Amino acid sequence: MSTKHLLFRIESRYFAIKLIFVKEVILHREIEAIPKSSPDIKGIFNLRGQVIPVIDFSRILRVPGPEAKKPNMVVLESEASSKDFGFQVDEVIEVIRIEEDQLNHQIDSDKNLAHFTYAVLADHAQHPDKIIYVLKDELSIGEVETAASELEQAS
Amino acid sequence: MLNLKKVIERSRLIYIFLFVIITAIGGVSYYAISNSSSLFTQYREMAIDSNVAKALLNDLMFLRLKVKNCIQYGTEDSKDQFYKRLVGVNESIQKAEAAIQNPERSRLLAESKDLFSKYQDHFAELVELTSDKRDLIDSFEEKHKKINEVLRKATFASEADKNLALANYWQFYIELNKKKDSYETVGEEKLMEFKGLAYAASPTNPSIRKMLEDDYRDVTLRLNQIVNKNIEIKASVEQGLDRIGPIIAKNLKSISDSIQKVQDTLGPKLVATNETSQALVLIMGIVGLLFAIGSVYFVNRNMKTITSHILRLVNKLNRNTVQVTSISERTAASSKSVSESSHEQAVSIEETSSSIEEMDGMAKKNLESVAEATRLTSDMKTVAEKANQQMSDLVDSMSQIAKSNQRIEDLSSVISEIERKTRLIDEIVSQTKILSFNASVEAERAGEHGKGFAVVAEEVGNLAKTSGDAAKEIQEIVAKSLKEVEGIITTNRERVEEGARITDGSKQVLEEIDSTCRQVLSKNEEVLNSTNEQFQGIKQINIAVSELDKATQDNSHVAQETTVVAEELEGQALDLASIVKNLNQLLGKDASDEETADLAESTGDSVQAAQRSKKNLSFSASPKGRVGNVHQLSQASSQTAANEPAHHQESEPQTFKKAANDPWDEI
């Protein structure tokens, strides 16, 4: 059973997310910072009259952020919080198919930040020379915010 | 007048007398000091000998201590310590042999050395005996352990019997062990007594019993062997080491005592000798001082009068000598100047004549050269004009190259335009890509219904990717072309600039050549004029040569003056001879002495020489008649070799000096 995933790159790392969670891919947009917000939230932007929050995905993952001057944006549709949100990527590469049984190295993320799991895929048929981090479930901005507030209280 | 000879004779006698006195005192002092020095050396040797003997005695004492340790403990360590100490003793003996020279002490030392070697032999024997004893003890202990073992394993009537048997045996063993260091053996009766102890409670097995009986005998025999060894060691020590040790100590002590005795007598003697030599040196110093004061007084009194007499004479002599020297210098200078100037004149006249001839030839040649130069210069001017024309052609073609470079630059801007367009395509491609992703997203959302649409979206994405790759390739090619075109433009521009620079330089050079040609032409004209002037100059030189003759006449006047100066010189030389005679009398010598005779002879020689020079110079006052001939010199030098002998006597200036061969002397 294969699932369609959107393959994208942040700095030198490759990530894949199920296409069903993606709402839209858009070109570069200027982001406006929100006063007194969590450092995991980069800001907001206007998408055809809808305010979309932008999370700092690379900060949550604790990896280096996008290096492009005008990064693309991937907007996800979150069912859990019924809210859409986006994050910046260097480049959206293509739509690929990933077999479910290929993902056997499942890793849970840090519980303090966002609740999601991901698997490492190192031998994809179209990209055999790359390591792809496959996000297994949807990302939820509500959970990110909760985690951020919990972290602040803890510190 | 004071006679210097008598004064010297008197002072010589006094000096000899005083010298003899000082030498005598010096001799006595030397004898006393050397005596004291030899005594001191002896004393020092004694001190060294005494030290060495004492050190040896000390070493011996330590050695004997080591022997005692060895007998007492019998360990390897105590043996090593003895040998280590023995090395020190041998070194001390060698030192003592080198230091001690006295025959009696040397004999005692040699004896001690022999005894030392014997001592060493005895010690080796002792070591051997001790080692034997240790082996015997080991075998004794071994046997004991064996018996103990047998008893432990043997079967007894009861455990109590066994314990009793062991206790009895141990008592027997302790009794034996006590006697290990004694000098008394265990006899048969004692053995029986010990056996009784052992049998008190015996094992039931008769064969073991028999075996034990043998063992008891055997262990007792071994103890007896140890005791015998003890007796042997004691005898060896008494015979060897204890006998030799004290003899060596006595010998060394007697060496030390004998040195001490000699030192006691030598000390006071040395002190007395030192005092004597001190007194003698003091006396010699006083006598030497008195002698020095006396000499200074005596010499001072006599030398004052002699010196004043000699100074007066020397002053006078000095004045005369200065006069004679200045006169001689004047004479010599005059003669030399007459000779040199005559010679130089003749040579100059000859050189002048040949130079004039050369100048004539040169002037003609100059005229020809100038004509040739003029022709060549005009040719060169034509060539330079042609080159100038070529240069301007070159400049034209260069400007053509510059124009085509401009066109290449235009091409470069076209390529830049292509690059911009390609970038636009690239942007469109990325937008298309995004569009295809969003289409995929929408198709996925539509689920089953969106499957066809998903295929379309995928195709669009693929197309966008292909276009993107193509656009990227175009961009790369364009960037490469642009770089190359820019390189060509820069190189061309640099070359055109350099060409222009070179052309400008060449043009300037050609113009310079042109102006130089003009200058050469004008200079040629100047050369022509000056050559004509040269002809006039040659004529004037001829006139000047005749004037030179007059100068030769003046030379004769100089020669006359020389004659008068020579006469004066003669008078001064005679005065000098009489002064020398006076000086000799003052120095106490006869007028007939060799040196005076030599002096008088040399004075006479100088007078004769002065007369000779006067005679030689007298002929040079009359060479008239040569004057007319000088006028013809320019012609004479150019004539053939066949005519030369006829003119030789008149034109050769060197013959002027030779009085005897010169034909002018006859005239």
Interface residues (C-beta under 8 A of the other chain):
Chain A: K4 L6 L19 I20 V22 K23 E24 V25 I26 L27 N72 V92 E94 V95
Chain B: S430 Q431 K433 I434 F437 N438 S440 V441 E444 R445 E458 G461 K465
